[in-house]
Amino acid sequence: MRAAGFRERTVAYLLDVLVVGAIGWALSLPLAIWALLLFAYTALSLWAFSGRTPGKILLRLQVVGKGSKELSPYQYILRPLVSLLELTLLCGGFVFALFTRERLALHDLILGTRVVKQSSPRRRTAPRRARTRAKRRRR
């Protein structure tokens, strides 16, 4: 699996933030509660969808641990917490992803995670039955 690019990661994160923002706006929640909601949304999504949030699912991205293993319980909780702290520091930790070969942000470096692009499923040119019929016609 190849490392996900900075642009893909950013778009996936913004999609997740838009979902949480829409929920927060619809419920007229204070901004401080939005941060808690974003934390809970991300942590629960990573756990429920095996290292993916809805934004990552749309862009075919997945968060994995070292050696492409599933995340540990503490990584499900600490990853969104550390990334929220990075956001408060003017996205400083996310800039690391521009300069590392594996496109690792600061929270990835700290927690031993990485975001990978899932391979696209193979497409068959035609269903098996159609290929079999075509072979029979040729005979």
Buried (B, 14 or more C-beta within 10 A) or exposed (E): EEBBBBEBBBBBBEBBBEBBBEBBEEEEBEEEEBBBBBBEBBBEBBBEBEBBBEBBBEBBBBBBBEEEEEBBEEBBBBBBBBBBEBBEEEEEBBEBBEEBEEBBBBBBBBBBBBBBBBEEEEEEEEEEEEEEEEEEEEE
